[in-house]
Amino acid sequence: MENYMQAVKEYLDPDENYAYHKCPALAQGSGWIEIPEGTEIVRLNCSNSLNFYKKINERWAIKNKIDMENWYQPKPFSSHFDADDGSLPTVWRRDELKPRTINLNGIEVPAPFEPKVGEKYWHLSNETILGYGWDESENSEYDKRVLTLGAWRNEEEIKQVVAALRKVFEVKV
């Protein structure tokens, strides 16, 4: 049986425009939706609900939030992934769902991003015992100073970066 603390799973975060995350199950963010194993296509409906698709015997099978345990094949079923109201839903192929990461001395960590004004971001900091802090971007001189080493979208990402840096420099706290 797989150790729950070390089991790496894939998730979509609805609070971050369905950002993709791959992390240990224990580190998943609040409200993240697990991507079922075997998923080939993810569809975000106009009603902001997710459906997961995979082919079984050359026919598309579906999983959704209502029944995440079972794959089922509805009849009739369109494989065009059209939205119910005629508008175009958001569809991702499985191979398109990849996190933006960087390699830090052999350790893969989330890539930094550039926050917009008013957006919360997490940054490295030597002013806290944790090694990181957060702020809201104001495009100020302070922002420019702390962002020289990067900004991350959430606490889970910055924790991964700090852990990787501590491993690289063998810092014990």
C-alpha positions in Angstrom: 0.0 0.0 0.0 1.3 3.5 -0.9 2.3 5.7 2.0 -0.3 8.5 2.2 2.4 11.1 3.2 4.5 10.3 0.1 1.8 9.6 -2.4 2.2 12.2 -5.2 -1.1 13.1 -6.9 -2.3 15.6 -9.5 -4.8 18.4 -8.7 -6.5 21.4 -10.3 -7.1 24.4 -8.1 -10.4 26.2 -8.9 -9.4 29.2 -6.9 -6.3 29.8 -9.2 -8.1 29.4 -12.6 -7.7 25.6 -12.4 -3.9 25.8 -12.1 -2.3 22.3 -12.2 -0.4 21.0 -9.2 1.5 17.8 -8.7 2.4 17.3 -5.1 2.2 14.8 -2.2 -1.4 14.2 -1.2 -0.6 15.6 2.3 0.4 19.0 0.8 -2.7 19.5 -1.4 -4.3 22.9 -1.1 -7.8 23.5 0.3 -10.5 22.9 -2.3 -8.1 21.3 -4.9 -9.8 18.7 -7.1 -7.8 15.5 -7.7 -7.4 14.4 -11.3 -8.4 10.8 -11.5 -5.7 8.3 -12.7 -6.1 7.5 -16.3 -7.6 10.9 -17.3 -6.9 11.8 -20.9 -9.1 15.0 -21.2 -10.4 17.5 -18.7 -13.4 19.6 -19.5 -14.5 22.7 -17.6 -18.2 23.2 -18.3 -19.8 26.6 -18.6 -21.3 25.9 -15.1 -17.7 25.7 -13.8 -17.9 22.0 -13.1 -15.2 19.6 -14.1 -15.5 16.4 -16.1 -12.7 13.9 -16.6 -12.6 11.7 -19.7 -10.7 8.6 -20.8 -11.2 6.1 -23.6 -12.4 2.6 -22.6 -12.8 0.2 -25.5 -12.6 3.0 -28.1 -15.4 4.9 -26.4 -15.1 7.9 -24.1 -15.9 7.3 -20.5 -16.5 10.1 -18.0 -15.9 10.9 -14.3 -17.3 13.9 -12.6 -17.6 15.5 -9.2 -20.8 13.7 -8.5 -19.3 10.3 -9.0 -15.5 10.4 -8.7 -15.3 6.6 -8.0 -16.5 5.2 -11.3 -15.9 5.8 -15.0 -19.1 5.5 -16.9 -20.1 5.7 -20.6 -23.3 7.8 -21.1 -25.6 7.1 -24.1 -25.9 9.0 -26.4 -22.6 10.7 -26.0 -20.8 13.3 -28.1 -17.0 13.3 -28.2 -16.9 16.9 -29.5 -16.9 18.3 -26.0 -19.4 21.0 -26.9 -20.9 23.1 -24.1 -24.6 22.5 -23.4 -25.5 26.1 -24.2 -23.6 26.2 -27.5 -20.6 28.1 -26.2 -17.1 26.7 -26.2 -16.1 25.0 -22.9 -12.5 24.9 -21.7 -10.9 21.6 -22.6 -7.4 20.4 -21.7 -5.7 17.3 -23.2 -3.9 15.3 -20.5 -0.5 16.0 -22.0 -1.2 19.8 -21.8 -1.7 19.7 -18.0 1.9 20.3 -16.8 3.1 22.5 -14.0 5.5 25.3 -14.7 8.5 24.2 -12.8 12.2 25.0 -12.6 15.1 22.9 -11.6 17.0 24.0 -8.5 20.2 22.0 -8.3 18.4 18.8 -9.3 15.2 19.5 -7.4 12.1 20.4 -9.3 10.2 23.3 -7.8 7.3 25.5 -9.0 8.4 28.3 -11.3 8.0 31.9 -10.0 5.4 34.2 -11.5 5.0 37.9 -11.9 2.1 39.2 -9.7 -0.3 41.9 -10.9 -1.0 44.9 -8.8 -3.3 43.9 -6.0 -2.4 40.2 -6.3 -1.2 38.3 -3.2 2.2 36.7 -3.7 4.6 34.6 -1.6 8.4 35.4 -1.5 11.6 34.3 0.1 12.5 36.2 3.2 15.3 36.2 5.8 13.1 38.1 8.2 11.1 35.1 9.3 12.1 31.7 10.7 10.0 30.1 8.0 12.2 31.5 5.3 9.3 33.1 3.4 6.6 35.7 3.7 3.7 37.2 1.7 2.6 40.5 0.4 0.1 42.1 -1.9 1.7 43.6 -5.0 1.6 47.4 -5.2 4.4 47.7 -7.8 6.4 49.6 -5.1 10.1 49.7 -4.5 9.6 47.2 -1.7 7.9 44.8 -4.2 10.8 45.2 -6.7 13.3 44.5 -3.9 11.7 41.3 -2.6 10.7 40.1 -6.1 14.4 39.9 -7.3 14.4 36.3 -6.2 10.9 35.5 -7.4 7.2 35.3 -6.3 5.0 32.3 -5.9 1.2 32.0 -6.1 0.6 30.3 -2.8 2.1 29.0 0.4 2.4 25.4 -0.8 4.6 26.5 -3.7 6.9 28.7 -1.6 7.2 25.9 1.0 8.6 23.6 -1.8 11.1 26.3 -2.9 12.3 26.9 0.7 12.6 23.1 1.3 14.6 22.7 -1.9 16.9 25.6 -0.9 17.4 24.2 2.6 18.3 20.8 1.1 20.8 22.4 -1.4 22.5 24.4 1.4 21.8 21.8 4.1 20.3 24.3 6.5 18.8 22.8 9.6 16.1 24.6 11.6 
